[in-house]
Amino acid sequence: APEPEVLPEPAVQTWQPEATSFKTFRRQLHGEPEGTESRIAAYAFYLWNYEKRETFGAEELGGCFAAGGNSVPEDLTGTCADLERKRILQPAAHEGTWRLTPKGTNQVRKLLR
């Protein structure tokens, strides 16, 4: 009897930002912010303002890094913890999720033109 065909495992679908709104946001930024913390704050603003997400996690931030053509930082959650201490992010109800603070919102608005 012939060998049964083995189908490949489906690729894991990671979260991706909505293409048109992400391109619009990046145009308004006039390029990629310098440094991981600035990028995380900018992507948090994007998730809140464009995707209408009150909270977000590493998966959404990682999707933004990938869509921006950047590798996801190895210590993404550690950097988010640093941003909590700087009051740019605050922890949300579920562990491993955050929300952007008003201070973070104002910081990113300065980058937008």
SULDA-V663813 format. One record per run of one state. SS is the DSSP state (hx for helix, st for strand, lp for the rest). FROM is the first residue (numbers start at 1). LEN is the number of residues. If there is no record, write none. Layout:
# SULDA-V663813
{{SS/FROM/LEN} {SS/FROM/LEN}}
This chain:
# SULDA-V663813
{{lp/1/18} {hx/19/11} {lp/30/6} {hx/36/14} {lp/50/6} {st/56/2} {hx/58/10} {lp/68/8} {hx/76/10} {lp/86/3} {st/89/3} {lp/92/5} {st/97/4} {lp/101/1} {hx/102/8} {lp/110/4}}
